[in-house]
């Protein structure tokens, strides 16, 4: 029976790696609401006391753990596990993100898991066209070489090309979302990109927003990308899908949201400041990420609408408004990656060397 006519099993067991993170928590919640899904195994590096219907959790490191046992009996795998830190030691993120993904998907193939849905990203795309038009899934995915995140995503796109040829019996889907936010991820994303010296309450007092050439990006709510993952598991589709809300976000969008004045700024000045903060271990985000953001293409999400039947329930402004509210209140969720802001948490951030350890 071909994938185009294959029915979804009525007793579907789904494995989700990275299940306690921003996207993972939304995905396991969404899977638990599906009648066709009978059970979910959430895989994460660290134990969690958080619970959600139909889901049990296992602490397994995708870079070193026994993945064969986690794949037994799975009807689908959703692979989300990803490390942003340590940015000062890219060999460590490569070990987890690239080699860990290869280990995970190889284990799934060995266990004859028939469906694999992988988290790719807008960051996998090559810089956008000069005229600024939105690109579909055929746009080159060579990333931007100046930062670990796009390099790793682009490498995995090439590896997946080969994996699909070697395993034609496995239905492989790649989701390429924009920036993913929810209220409960606010503290975690402040830690990842801002670091311990950036108070979440700072967004209450931002007087100006810098406007730079190329500063335009697409966002999506965690619940909406979770819906796309569930659809990719349950529907007989293959290949890549762009996922983002409308409209794209620029400096004027942020200025209106924050009640701040928009001021033209040369990108080189901001880049220099970001690089100085990173090299001094005052901020965890490497300056190459700033370069990446300024070069991202805008994505055309038509294929997701037509083939997945997907459309976002949250507009871009709503997504940002919810996230900013979460920053102001130090919001989080009861899992290790998404823990709310606290004094003890700030001390732990400092103990990582700000970008030197996970």
Rosetta blueprint (number, residue, H / E / L):
1 X L
2 X L
3 X L
4 X L
5 X L
6 X L
7 X L
8 X L
9 X L
10 X L
11 X L
12 X E
13 X E
14 X E
15 X E
16 X E
17 X E
18 X L
19 X L
20 X L
21 X L
22 X H
23 X H
24 X H
25 X H
26 X H
27 X H
28 X H
29 X H
30 X H
31 X H
32 X H
33 X L
34 X L
35 X L
36 X L
37 X E
38 X E
39 X E
40 X E
41 X E
42 X E
43 X E
44 X E
45 X L
46 X L
47 X L
48 X L
49 X L
50 X L
51 X L
52 X L
53 X L
54 X L
55 X E
56 X E
57 X E
58 X E
59 X E
60 X L
61 X L
62 X L
63 X L
64 X L
65 X L
66 X L
67 X H
68 X H
69 X H
70 X H
71 X H
72 X L
73 X L
74 X L
75 X L
76 X E
77 X E
78 X E
79 X E
80 X L
81 X L
82 X L
83 X L
84 X L
85 X L
86 X L
87 X L
88 X L
89 X L
90 X H
91 X H
92 X H
93 X H
94 X H
95 X H
96 X H
97 X H
98 X H
99 X H
100 X H
101 X H
102 X H
103 X H
104 X H
105 X H
106 X H
107 X H
108 X H
109 X H
110 X H
111 X L
112 X L
113 X L
114 X L
115 X E
116 X E
117 X E
118 X E
119 X E
120 X L
121 X L
122 X H
123 X H
124 X H
125 X L
126 X L
127 X L
128 X L
129 X L
130 X L
131 X L
132 X L
133 X L
134 X L
135 X E
136 X L
137 X L
138 X L
139 X L
140 X L
141 X L
142 X L
143 X L
144 X L
145 X L
146 X L
147 X L
148 X H
149 X H
150 X H
151 X H
152 X H
153 X H
154 X H
155 X H
156 X H
157 X H
158 X H
159 X H
160 X H
161 X H
162 X H
163 X H
164 X H
165 X H
166 X H
167 X L
168 X L
169 X L
170 X L
171 X E
172 X E
173 X E
174 X E
175 X E
176 X E
177 X E
178 X L
179 X E
180 X E
181 X E
182 X L
183 X H
184 X H
185 X H
186 X H
187 X H
188 X H
189 X H
190 X H
191 X H
192 X H
193 X H
194 X H
195 X L
196 X L
197 X L
198 X L
199 X L
200 X H
201 X H
202 X H
203 X H
204 X H
205 X H
206 X L
207 X L
208 X E
209 X E
210 X E
211 X E
212 X L
213 X L
214 X L
215 X L
216 X E
217 X E
218 X L
219 X E
220 X E
221 X E
222 X H
223 X H
224 X H
225 X H
226 X H
227 X H
228 X H
229 X H
230 X H
231 X H
232 X H
233 X H
234 X H
235 X L
236 X L
237 X L
238 X L
239 X E
240 X E
241 X E
242 X E
243 X E
244 X L
245 X L
246 X L
247 X L
248 X L
249 X E
250 X E
251 X H
252 X H
253 X H
254 X H
255 X H
256 X H
257 X H
258 X H
259 X L
260 X L
261 X E
262 X E
263 X E
264 X E
265 X L
266 X L
267 X H
268 X H
269 X H
270 X H
271 X H
272 X H
273 X H
274 X H
275 X H
276 X H
277 X H
278 X H
279 X H
280 X L
281 X L
282 X L
283 X L
284 X L
285 X L
286 X L
287 X H
288 X H
289 X H
290 X H
291 X H
292 X H
293 X H
294 X H
295 X H
296 X L
297 X L
298 X L
299 X E
300 X L
301 X L
302 X H
303 X H
304 X H
305 X H
306 X H
307 X H
308 X H
309 X L
310 X L
311 X L
312 X L
313 X L
314 X L
315 X L
316 X H
317 X H
318 X H
319 X H
320 X H
321 X H
322 X H
323 X H
324 X H
325 X H
326 X H
327 X H
328 X H
329 X H
330 X L
331 X L
332 X L
333 X L
334 X L
335 X L
336 X L
337 X L
338 X L
339 X L
340 X L
341 X L
342 X L
343 X H
344 X H
345 X H
346 X H
347 X H
348 X H
349 X H
350 X H
351 X H
352 X L
353 X L
354 X L
355 X L
356 X L
357 X L
358 X L
